Amino acid sequence: MLKRGERTEDFYNLPPGPNSPVGIVWMGLNRPGVGIHGTSTPETIGRSGSHGCIRLSNWDAAALRPLVTAGVKVRIQ
């Protein structure tokens, strides 16, 4: 998924930290591999393609994280 943009049955454990492709926070949604997360390259938000996730700057993802809990409903409009 990360290299070709095609969903497969392969899953990867990404290392945590500010330089991770998913930044410092991952909040999974109800589709496997899709979530709301930070990014190590905030300058690309709104300028490069996504594979279905919602990318935020690490600081915005960190601010959002305490506002949600497991099981909270998310509506994307």
C-alpha positions in Angstrom: 0.0 0.0 0.0 2.7 2.5 0.9 4.7 2.0 -2.2 2.2 1.3 -5.0 -1.0 2.7 -3.6 -2.8 -0.7 -4.0 -4.5 -2.3 -1.0 -3.2 -5.9 -0.3 -3.5 -8.4 2.5 0.1 -7.4 3.6 0.3 -5.4 6.8 3.3 -3.5 8.1 4.3 -2.5 11.6 5.6 1.1 11.1 8.1 2.4 13.7 6.7 5.0 16.0 8.1 8.5 16.2 8.0 11.9 14.4 9.8 10.6 11.3 7.3 7.7 10.8 5.2 7.9 7.6 2.1 8.1 9.9 3.7 10.6 12.3 3.3 10.4 16.0 -0.4 9.4 16.2 -2.5 6.8 14.4 -6.3 6.7 15.0 -7.7 3.7 13.0 -11.1 4.0 11.4 -13.5 1.1 10.5 -11.6 0.1 7.4 -8.4 -1.9 7.9 -5.3 0.3 7.2 -7.3 3.6 7.0 -7.1 6.1 9.7 -6.5 9.7 10.8 -2.8 10.3 11.5 0.1 12.6 11.6 2.8 12.9 9.0 6.6 13.4 8.9 6.2 15.7 5.9 3.4 18.3 6.8 4.4 20.4 3.9 2.7 17.8 1.6 -0.7 18.0 3.2 -3.2 19.0 0.5 -0.5 18.7 -2.1 0.1 15.0 -2.6 -2.1 12.0 -3.0 -3.4 10.0 -0.1 -4.3 6.3 0.1 -7.6 7.0 1.8 -6.3 8.3 5.2 -6.7 11.7 6.6 -3.3 13.2 7.2 -2.7 16.0 9.8 0.4 17.7 10.9 1.9 15.9 14.0 0.9 18.8 16.2 -2.7 18.7 15.0 -2.9 14.9 15.3 -1.5 15.3 18.9 -4.2 17.9 19.7 -7.0 15.8 18.3 -6.0 12.5 20.0 -7.2 13.4 23.6 -10.6 14.5 22.2 -11.5 11.0 20.9 -11.7 7.6 22.5 -12.0 4.1 21.1 -15.4 3.5 19.6 -16.2 7.2 19.0 -18.2 7.7 15.8 -16.4 9.8 13.1 -18.3 11.4 10.2 -16.3 12.7 7.4 -18.1 15.3 5.2 
